[in-house]
Amino acid sequence: MKNLFTEEDLNSITDRLNGLDGTEQPLWGKMTLGQMLLHCRLQLDMALKLVLAKDIFPAPIQWLTKQTMGFRIPWPKNLVAAPEMKVTENAEFSSERELLLQRILEMQGKHDFGSHPFFGKMSKEDWGKIAYKHLDYHLRQFGS
């Protein structure tokens, strides 16, 4: 499984983000490009403990959800977001892309990560996999 903490996968994601020009339209869903970038940043803010998320499931269900939806099952279109990651306000493309790229770089030197509302306590390896999967999912949503 791809991981945001490997050089090749990190470069792939950052290249795709840098390749966006701001005119991309979603292939599914209701978010604008700026909102999607903010939404992805909020996930990384949870990883970096800048946003604290409330558990949605008890620990045994979180573990099972992480092993299945997190690591093994492809995500369907229009997946439900955690409340801390829902975005309804407008978000400006250029500034959100820069903030997201900054968060990705901040994660690289980090070793202590926050909890995820669906998946619970996560290691650096877990966060690298989930963050890559989430970013890839939304970049594909916008054709990248």
LOTI-895161 format. One record per residue (C-alpha): x, z, y; residue in three letters. Coordinates in steps of 0.2 Angstrom, whole numbers, padded with zeros to 4 digits, always signed. Each point is the difference from the previous one (the first is absolute). Last residue first. Layout:
# LOTI-895161
XZYAla
...
//
This chain:
# LOTI-895161
-0028-0056+0072Ser
-0018-0006-0001Gly
-0008+0014+0010Phe
-0006+0009-0015Gln
+0016-0004-0009Arg
+0009+0011+0014Leu
-0013+0013-0004His
+0003+0001-0019Tyr
+0019-0001+0003Asp
+0000+0014+0012Leu
-0010+0011-0013His
+0010-0005-0015Lys
+0017+0004+0010Tyr
-0007+0017+0006Ala
-0006+0004-0018Ile
+0017-0004-0008Lys
+0011+0008+0013Gly
-0012+0015+0001Trp
+0002+0003-0019Asp
+0019-0002+0000Glu
+0001+0013+0015Lys
-0011+0012-0011Ser
-0019+0001+0002Met
-0011+0015+0001Lys
-0018-0006+0000Gly
-0006-0017-0005Phe
-0016-0003+0010Phe
+0003+0011+0016Pro
+0019-0003-0001His
+0012+0014+0002Ser
+0015+0001+0012Gly
+0018-0005-0004Phe
+0017+0008+0000Asp
+0015-0012-0003His
+0000-0010+0016Lys
+0014-0012+0004Gly
-0010-0016-0003Gln
-0017+0007+0006Met
+0006-0001+0018Glu
+0003-0019-0002Leu
-0018-0003-0006Ile
-0006+0011+0014Arg
+0009-0011+0013Gln
-0007-0016-0008Leu
-0017+0007+0002Leu
+0003+0005+0018Leu
+0006-0018+0004Glu
-0015-0008-0009Arg
-0012+0012+0009Glu
+0008-0005+0017Ser
-0001-0018-0003Ser
-0018-0001-0007Phe
-0009+0012+0012Glu
-0013+0011-0009Ala
-0018+0001+0004Asn
-0009+0015-0007Glu
-0009+0001-0017Thr
+0015+0005-0011Val
-0002+0010-0016Lys
+0016+0007-0006Met
-0004+0019+0001Glu
-0017-0003-0008Pro
+0009-0008-0016Ala
-0004-0018-0001Ala
-0012-0009-0012Val
+0006-0016-0008Leu
-0007-0016+0008Asn
+0009-0012-0012Lys
+0004+0007-0017Pro
+0017+0009-0003Trp
+0010-0004-0015Pro
+0000+0013-0013Ile
+0016+0008-0007Arg
+0009+0011+0013Phe
-0012+0007+0013Gly
-0016-0004-0008Met
+0005+0006-0017Thr
+0014+0013+0001Gln
-0005+0005+0017Lys
-0018+0002-0004Thr
+0004+0011-0016Leu
+0011+0011+0011Trp
-0013+0002+0013Gln
-0013+0004-0013Ile
+0011+0014-0007Pro
+0003+0006+0018Ala
-0018+0001+0006Pro
-0006-0015+0010Phe
-0001-0004+0018Ile
+0014+0010+0006Asp
+0001+0002+0019Lys
+0013-0010+0009Ala
+0013+0007+0012Leu
+0006-0013+0012Val
+0019+0000+0006Leu
+0005+0006-0017Lys
+0011-0015-0003Leu
-0011-0006-0014Ala
-0015+0003+0010Met
+0007-0010+0014Asp
+0004-0014-0012Leu
-0018-0001-0004Gln
-0004+0000+0018Leu
+0012-0014+0003Arg
-0010-0011-0012Cys
-0016+0003+0009His
+0008-0003+0017Leu
+0006-0017-0007Leu
-0017-0004-0007Met
-0008+0004+0017Gln
+0012-0011+0009Gly
-0004-0015-0012Leu
-0019+0003+0002Thr
-0009+0010-0013Met
-0016-0006-0008Lys
+0004-0004-0017Gly
+0006-0016-0009Trp
+0011-0015+0004Leu
+0004+0009+0017Pro
+0005-0011+0014Gln
+0018-0003+0006Glu
+0004-0004+0018Thr
+0012+0015+0003Gly
+0016-0010-0004Asp
+0003+0009-0017Leu
+0018-0005-0007Gly
+0007+0017+0005Asn
-0012+0008-0012Leu
+0004-0012-0014Arg
+0019+0003+0003Asp
-0003+0019+0001Thr
-0009-0001-0017Ile
+0013-0011-0009Ser
+0015+0010+0008Asn
-0007+0016-0007Leu
-0003-0008-0017Asp
+0018-0006-0001Glu
+0008+0015+0006Glu
-0010+0012-0012Thr
-0009+0015+0009Phe
-0016-0010+0003Leu
-0002-0001-0019Asn
-0007-0014-0011Lys
-0006+0004-0017Met
//
